[in-house]
Amino acid sequence: MGDVKRRAKFARHHNPSTRGLIISQQIAVGGNALGIISSEFHPQDIRFWLLFWDKMVCPLVEGLAFGTGETGQFLEEIGLLERPYYNFGGGFGDRVVRAHMAAYDDLDKKEPGAWSIAEGTNSFIIPTARLRDRGGISVELNRAIPIPDKEVAIYDILEFKAKRKDELLNLRVHLDGIARAIDDSDDQQGELSRQVKLIDGACSDLIRLNQEWRMPFRLSGIKMSLDLRPTATLGSFFAGLGAGNQYYGMPMVASLGLATLSAVGASIKFSGDFGLNRTSPTLLPYKYMANYCTELFY
């Protein structure tokens, strides 16, 4: 299929839902200073984001006239990426930080709980001034989520997503809802075990799907940071479990024989974390950070 037909196809069938991600190019911010590694999105990160989120925002910043490369332009054309404009004074590093946080605040007001911020080694990092110490928890999956390799064509990923949206949504729903499900349960220990099993199964299903599609993929990890509501019982529940860092194995993923290639197998970790300094904390993730293993699978 030619590029023109493919672009038309994805533009016609794309139907945004309620989960969005605020992303950045490959940058490094230090105070007022800004280091631009690349105006392109990180090739592995963008493939991760495309699989699990329905829309993305990358703010345009006054005085920084650099685009997002060919991939970013294509995603804008088909309606997956928007670039709202923000005009702030100060150094370039401060402008970028303020623009990203302003975009988050604006979007969160319009669609509460629907938006999160993507962090990464080579991308935007939330400033500590916007965080509350011990105001949240983190849920971290290690070597459990299959992500198409950075060489896989964007078109192929979008096609995979369109045809396998139910399986992809299944994992995202479990990840988004794990804290609320445990917090609302009368049997929090039992609900925790149930949620871990559901996530383990959803990850296993996606690994099998990737193998069926014969796309080269890497196992990835993801760390989600969540606010705790003032009335949430989740913080005291995890504190009561022991040291505050709780690890749970993922036997269904491990049984596929992929995680055994590393000394560290598939697992889920719960620990205390910063909360986002805002007036209405929720139990939904306000940020995500991904990492990737070095092994390539088929």
C-alpha positions, 0 to 999 in steps of 0.5 A: 500500500502506498504512503498516500493510501496508508495515510488516508486509511489511518486518518479515516479510521482513527477514533480518539478515546479518552487517554492521552499522553504529553510527550517531548522530543529528546531533550535534557533540561537543567535549570534554565538550560536546554540541551537538544539531543534530537528534534525527533521523538526517541524511536523506541519511545514513540512506538511504546506511546503509539501502542497504548495511548490514543492521542498525544500532545507535544507543546510548541514553545516560544523561541524554539522553532524546531519540529518533530521530524517526519514521524511527528509530522505524519502523526499530526496529519492523521490526528494522533499528535497535537502541538499547542503553543505556549509563550513564557519568558525566561531561559529555554529550559524553564520555558519547556518545563512551564509549557509541558506543565501548562499543557498538563494542567490545561488538559487535566482541567478539560478531561480530569484523569485522562492525561498523563506525562511521559518521562524518559532518560532523553526527554522531559522530566517533571520538576521537583517543585511540582511534586509532593514527597510521599504523596503517591505510589509507583507501580513498576512492571519489569521485562513484561510488556512487548514493544515493537523494535524501533526499526518496525515501521510506524504504519505496521504498529498502527495496523497492529493497534487497529486490529488488536485494540481490545488486547492492548486496551485490556492491559492499559485498563488494568494498569490504569485501574489497579490502584483504584481497584485495590483502594476500593476493595474490602479485601485489599490483599486478595484484590492485589493478588487478583490484579497482579494475575490480570496484568500477568495474563494481559502481558502474556497475551500481548507477547503471544500476539507479537509472536504471531505477527512476527514483528521483532520486539523487545520486552519493556518495563514501565513505571507508573506514578500515581497520586494518593487521595487524602482519603485513600487507604492504599498508602497505609495498606502498602506500608502495612505489608512491610518495607514499602517495596513489594515485588510480585512475580509474573509466572505467565510471562515467565512461562513463555521463556523470554524473561529467562534470558536475563537474571532479572525476570518479569515482575511487578513492584509497588513502592512509595513515590512522589505525588503530583502537587495539585488540588485534586489528586486521583488514583490514576497515573500522572506519569509514565517512564519506560525502559527496554531490554537489550534482547530482540525477540521474534 
